[in-house]
């Protein structure tokens, strides 16, 4: 089969418009969920970054656990 046959072999079907569902509402709901989760994660990261234990090195942590 040649290239011309491949291109013409669809018989015009490739040119027809396809009916694509509108997912904008569902995507908007998903985006709201992502935004909410991101806000919660940012809050947790902010709290953890202020915790004194986060400034400790692994060696310091091991010493503290052994004590």
N, CA, C and O atoms as CSV, one atom per row, in Angstrom:
chain,resi,resn,atom,element,x,y,z
A,1,UNK,N,N,0.850,-1.171,0.000
A,1,UNK,CA,C,0.000,0.000,0.000
A,1,UNK,C,C,0.896,1.234,0.000
A,1,UNK,O,O,1.807,1.340,0.821
A,2,UNK,N,N,0.645,2.151,-0.901
A,2,UNK,CA,C,1.443,3.359,-1.005
A,2,UNK,C,C,0.942,4.448,-0.083
A,2,UNK,O,O,-0.132,4.344,0.508
A,3,UNK,N,N,1.753,5.512,0.030
A,3,UNK,CA,C,1.401,6.628,0.898
A,3,UNK,C,C,0.112,7.295,0.446
A,3,UNK,O,O,-0.696,7.703,1.281
A,4,UNK,N,N,-0.094,7.412,-0.859
A,4,UNK,CA,C,-1.316,8.031,-1.373
A,4,UNK,C,C,-2.537,7.213,-0.979
A,4,UNK,O,O,-3.586,7.771,-0.657
A,5,UNK,N,N,-2.404,5.905,-1.005
A,5,UNK,CA,C,-3.522,5.050,-0.619
A,5,UNK,C,C,-3.834,5.187,0.871
A,5,UNK,O,O,-4.998,5.150,1.271
A,6,UNK,N,N,-2.802,5.344,1.683
A,6,UNK,CA,C,-3.004,5.515,3.123
A,6,UNK,C,C,-3.765,6.806,3.397
A,6,UNK,O,O,-4.709,6.824,4.187
A,7,UNK,N,N,-3.349,7.884,2.741
A,7,UNK,CA,C,-3.999,9.172,2.958
A,7,UNK,C,C,-5.425,9.163,2.448
A,7,UNK,O,O,-6.320,9.711,3.092
A,8,UNK,N,N,-5.642,8.558,1.316
A,8,UNK,CA,C,-6.968,8.552,0.723
A,8,UNK,C,C,-7.834,7.414,1.205
A,8,UNK,O,O,-9.029,7.388,0.911
A,9,UNK,N,N,-7.284,6.496,1.920
A,9,UNK,CA,C,-7.991,5.307,2.340
A,9,UNK,C,C,-9.072,5.540,3.373
A,9,UNK,O,O,-9.879,4.643,3.619
A,10,UNK,N,N,-9.118,6.697,3.981
A,10,UNK,CA,C,-10.129,6.958,5.000
A,10,UNK,C,C,-11.448,7.393,4.387
A,10,UNK,O,O,-12.466,7.446,5.077
A,11,UNK,N,N,-11.440,7.702,3.113
A,11,UNK,CA,C,-12.675,8.045,2.429
A,11,UNK,C,C,-13.361,9.272,2.989
A,11,UNK,O,O,-14.591,9.330,3.007
A,12,UNK,N,N,-12.609,10.249,3.444
A,12,UNK,CA,C,-13.192,11.481,3.968
A,12,UNK,C,C,-13.617,11.405,5.416
A,12,UNK,O,O,-14.030,12.415,5.987
A,13,UNK,N,N,-13.528,10.235,6.027
A,13,UNK,CA,C,-13.951,10.098,7.423
A,13,UNK,C,C,-13.104,10.926,8.378
A,13,UNK,O,O,-13.599,11.382,9.408
A,14,UNK,N,N,-11.857,11.120,8.053
A,14,UNK,CA,C,-10.969,11.874,8.936
A,14,UNK,C,C,-11.335,13.348,8.946
A,14,UNK,O,O,-10.948,14.075,9.861
A,15,UNK,N,N,-12.058,13.787,7.965
A,15,UNK,CA,C,-12.412,15.204,7.876
A,15,UNK,C,C,-13.687,15.530,8.630
A,15,UNK,O,O,-13.973,16.705,8.860
A,16,UNK,N,N,-14.438,14.558,9.011
A,16,UNK,CA,C,-15.682,14.805,9.737
A,16,UNK,C,C,-15.372,15.341,11.127
A,16,UNK,O,O,-14.373,14.971,11.743
A,17,UNK,N,N,-16.228,16.201,11.600
A,17,UNK,CA,C,-16.069,16.720,12.953
A,17,UNK,C,C,-16.430,15.611,13.944
A,17,UNK,O,O,-17.352,14.828,13.713
A,18,UNK,N,N,-15.708,15.564,15.019
A,18,UNK,CA,C,-16.025,14.588,16.061
A,18,UNK,C,C,-16.684,15.328,17.218
A,18,UNK,O,O,-16.375,16.489,17.485
A,19,UNK,N,N,-17.569,14.662,17.880
A,19,UNK,CA,C,-18.283,15.259,19.000
A,19,UNK,C,C,-17.473,15.015,20.272
A,19,UNK,O,O,-17.427,13.894,20.778
A,20,UNK,N,N,-16.845,16.055,20.779
A,20,UNK,CA,C,-16.022,15.954,21.979
A,20,UNK,C,C,-16.816,16.498,23.156
A,20,UNK,O,O,-17.261,17.645,23.116
A,21,UNK,N,N,-17.005,15.707,24.197
A,21,UNK,CA,C,-17.749,16.188,25.371
A,21,UNK,C,C,-17.053,17.382,26.016
A,21,UNK,O,O,-15.831,17.517,25.949
A,22,UNK,N,N,-17.847,18.240,26.638
A,22,UNK,CA,C,-17.307,19.398,27.347
A,22,UNK,C,C,-16.991,18.972,28.782
A,22,UNK,O,O,-17.893,18.781,29.598
A,23,UNK,N,N,-15.726,18.830,29.067
A,23,UNK,CA,C,-15.288,18.402,30.393
A,23,UNK,C,C,-14.919,19.579,31.290
A,23,UNK,O,O,-14.354,19.366,32.362
A,24,UNK,N,N,-15.219,20.806,30.890
A,24,UNK,CA,C,-14.762,21.967,31.642
A,24,UNK,C,C,-15.308,21.981,33.074
A,24,UNK,O,O,-14.582,22.359,33.993
A,25,UNK,N,N,-16.569,21.579,33.288
A,25,UNK,CA,C,-17.119,21.568,34.644
A,25,UNK,C,C,-16.391,20.544,35.521
A,25,UNK,O,O,-16.008,20.842,36.652
A,26,UNK,N,N,-16.208,19.338,34.985
A,26,UNK,CA,C,-15.513,18.289,35.744
A,26,UNK,C,C,-14.067,18.691,36.020
A,26,UNK,O,O,-13.549,18.455,37.112
A,27,UNK,N,N,-13.423,19.293,35.034
A,27,UNK,CA,C,-12.039,19.729,35.236
A,27,UNK,C,C,-11.963,20.854,36.261
A,27,UNK,O,O,-10.998,20.938,37.020
A,28,UNK,N,N,-12.970,21.714,36.288
A,28,UNK,CA,C,-13.016,22.778,37.288
A,28,UNK,C,C,-13.128,22.218,38.691
A,28,UNK,O,O,-12.466,22.697,39.612
A,29,UNK,N,N,-13.973,21.195,38.857
A,29,UNK,CA,C,-14.118,20.546,40.170
A,29,UNK,C,C,-12.804,19.891,40.573
A,29,UNK,O,O,-12.378,20.003,41.722
A,30,UNK,N,N,-12.163,19.209,39.633
A,30,UNK,CA,C,-10.866,18.586,39.929
A,30,UNK,C,C,-9.830,19.641,40.318
A,30,UNK,O,O,-9.044,19.430,41.242
A,31,UNK,N,N,-9.829,20.770,39.616
A,31,UNK,CA,C,-8.865,21.831,39.922
A,31,UNK,C,C,-9.097,22.394,41.321
A,31,UNK,O,O,-8.141,22.693,42.035
A,32,UNK,N,N,-10.363,22.539,41.715
A,32,UNK,CA,C,-10.656,23.006,43.071
A,32,UNK,C,C,-10.104,22.041,44.110
A,32,UNK,O,O,-9.559,22.466,45.129
A,33,UNK,N,N,-10.245,20.746,43.854
A,33,UNK,CA,C,-9.698,19.744,44.769
A,33,UNK,C,C,-8.193,19.813,44.847
A,33,UNK,O,O,-7.617,19.700,45.929
A,34,UNK,N,N,-7.551,19.999,43.708
A,34,UNK,CA,C,-6.090,20.120,43.681
A,34,UNK,C,C,-5.657,21.373,44.441
A,34,UNK,O,O,-4.694,21.337,45.207
A,35,UNK,N,N,-6.371,22.479,44.229
A,35,UNK,CA,C,-6.035,23.722,44.925
A,35,UNK,C,C,-6.181,23.569,46.437
A,35,UNK,O,O,-5.351,24.065,47.199
A,36,UNK,N,N,-7.243,22.879,46.868
A,36,UNK,CA,C,-7.451,22.650,48.300
A,36,UNK,C,C,-6.334,21.791,48.880
A,36,UNK,O,O,-5.787,22.105,49.937
A,37,UNK,N,N,-5.999,20.717,48.194
A,37,UNK,CA,C,-4.926,19.837,48.668
A,37,UNK,C,C,-3.595,20.573,48.708
A,37,UNK,O,O,-2.820,20.402,49.649
A,38,UNK,N,N,-3.325,21.385,47.699
A,38,UNK,CA,C,-2.074,22.143,47.668
A,38,UNK,C,C,-1.999,23.107,48.841
A,38,UNK,O,O,-0.944,23.261,49.457
A,39,UNK,N,N,-3.115,23.756,49.151
A,39,UNK,CA,C,-3.142,24.664,50.299
A,39,UNK,C,C,-2.869,23.943,51.607
A,39,UNK,O,O,-2.152,24.452,52.468
A,40,UNK,N,N,-3.442,22.760,51.751
A,40,UNK,CA,C,-3.215,21.980,52.977
A,40,UNK,C,C,-1.765,21.518,53.075
A,40,UNK,O,O,-1.163,21.570,54.147
A,41,UNK,N,N,-1.215,21.073,51.970
A,41,UNK,CA,C,0.184,20.632,51.959
A,41,UNK,C,C,1.106,21.800,52.281
A,41,UNK,O,O,2.051,21.647,53.055
A,42,UNK,N,N,0.842,22.968,51.694
A,42,UNK,CA,C,1.647,24.151,51.986
A,42,UNK,C,C,1.602,24.490,53.471
A,42,UNK,O,O,2.613,24.876,54.057
A,43,UNK,N,N,0.423,24.344,54.076
A,43,UNK,CA,C,0.274,24.634,55.506
A,43,UNK,C,C,1.118,23.667,56.345
A,43,UNK,O,O,1.809,24.084,57.275
A,44,UNK,N,N,1.055,22.390,56.011
A,44,UNK,CA,C,1.830,21.378,56.749
A,44,UNK,C,C,3.329,21.630,56.581
A,44,UNK,O,O,4.086,21.538,57.547
A,45,UNK,N,N,3.757,21.945,55.357
A,45,UNK,CA,C,5.176,22.215,55.108
A,45,UNK,C,C,5.624,23.433,55.910
A,45,UNK,O,O,6.728,23.450,56.453
A,46,UNK,N,N,4.772,24.445,55.983
A,46,UNK,CA,C,5.115,25.652,56.754
A,46,UNK,C,C,5.297,25.308,58.239
A,46,UNK,O,O,6.248,25.762,58.875
A,47,UNK,N,N,4.390,24.511,58.775
A,47,UNK,CA,C,4.496,24.110,60.186
A,47,UNK,C,C,5.757,23.277,60.415
A,47,UNK,O,O,6.491,23.509,61.375
A,48,UNK,N,N,6.005,22.313,59.537
A,48,UNK,CA,C,7.181,21.452,59.701
A,48,UNK,C,C,8.481,22.233,59.563
A,48,UNK,O,O,9.457,21.938,60.252
A,49,UNK,N,N,8.502,23.221,58.684
A,49,UNK,CA,C,9.739,23.982,58.480
A,49,UNK,C,C,10.116,24.797,59.708
A,49,UNK,O,O,11.281,25.157,59.878
A,50,UNK,N,N,9.145,25.092,60.565
A,50,UNK,CA,C,9.426,25.853,61.781
A,50,UNK,C,C,9.774,24.949,62.964
A,50,UNK,O,O,10.187,25.443,64.013
A,51,UNK,N,N,9.613,23.654,62.811
A,51,UNK,CA,C,9.901,22.724,63.904
A,51,UNK,C,C,11.408,22.619,64.127
A,51,UNK,O,O,12.161,22.416,63.174
A,52,UNK,N,N,11.855,22.755,65.380
A,52,UNK,CA,C,13.289,22.690,65.684
A,52,UNK,C,C,13.936,21.382,65.232
A,52,UNK,O,O,15.112,21.365,64.869
A,53,UNK,N,N,13.184,20.301,65.252
A,53,UNK,CA,C,13.747,19.002,64.884
A,53,UNK,C,C,14.208,18.992,63.421
A,53,UNK,O,O,15.100,18.221,63.064
A,54,UNK,N,N,13.624,19.820,62.589
A,54,UNK,CA,C,13.995,19.848,61.180
A,54,UNK,C,C,15.389,20.437,60.960
A,54,UNK,O,O,15.994,20.228,59.909
A,55,UNK,N,N,15.893,21.166,61.942
A,55,UNK,CA,C,17.222,21.758,61.823
A,55,UNK,C,C,18.315,20.799,62.291
A,55,UNK,O,O,19.501,21.094,62.149
A,56,UNK,N,N,17.924,19.656,62.846
A,56,UNK,CA,C,18.901,18.707,63.365
A,56,UNK,C,C,19.503,17.876,62.243
A,56,UNK,O,O,18.847,17.559,61.251
A,57,UNK,N,N,20.757,17.540,62.430
A,57,UNK,CA,C,21.412,16.632,61.490
A,57,UNK,C,C,21.061,15.202,61.895
A,57,UNK,O,O,20.613,14.979,63.020
A,58,UNK,N,N,21.252,14.248,61.019
A,58,UNK,CA,C,20.998,12.857,61.399
A,58,UNK,C,C,21.832,12.429,62.614
A,58,UNK,O,O,21.358,11.672,63.460
A,59,UNK,N,N,23.050,12.908,62.692
A,59,UNK,CA,C,23.906,12.562,63.839
A,59,UNK,C,C,23.329,13.117,65.123
A,59,UNK,O,O,23.301,12.426,66.141
A,60,UNK,N,N,22.870,14.355,65.088
A,60,UNK,CA,C,22.249,14.957,66.266
A,60,UNK,C,C,20.991,14.203,66.665
A,60,UNK,O,O,20.740,13.986,67.851
A,61,UNK,N,N,20.208,13.807,65.687
A,61,UNK,CA,C,18.987,13.054,65.953
A,61,UNK,C,C,19.313,11.713,66.611
A,61,UNK,O,O,18.649,11.308,67.566
A,62,UNK,N,N,20.335,11.028,66.100
A,62,UNK,CA,C,20.735,9.743,66.681
A,62,UNK,C,C,21.196,9.933,68.121
A,62,UNK,O,O,20.878,9.113,68.982
A,63,UNK,N,N,21.942,11.005,68.397
A,63,UNK,CA,C,22.391,11.269,69.752
A,63,UNK,C,C,21.215,11.542,70.680
A,63,UNK,O,O,21.200,11.101,71.829
A,64,UNK,N,N,20.246,12.263,70.178
A,64,UNK,CA,C,19.061,12.588,70.981
A,64,UNK,C,C,18.254,11.329,71.287
A,64,UNK,O,O,17.752,11.164,72.399
A,65,UNK,N,N,18.131,10.444,70.303
A,65,UNK,CA,C,17.390,9.198,70.510
A,65,UNK,C,C,18.138,8.307,71.493
A,65,UNK,O,O,17.514,7.661,72.335
A,66,UNK,N,N,19.456,8.261,71.401
A,66,UNK,CA,C,20.255,7.402,72.282
A,66,UNK,C,C,20.262,7.908,73.720
A,66,UNK,O,O,20.491,7.132,74.647
A,67,UNK,N,N,20.018,9.182,73.912
A,67,UNK,CA,C,20.092,9.768,75.263
A,67,UNK,C,C,18.935,9.373,76.156
A,67,UNK,O,O,18.874,9.794,77.311
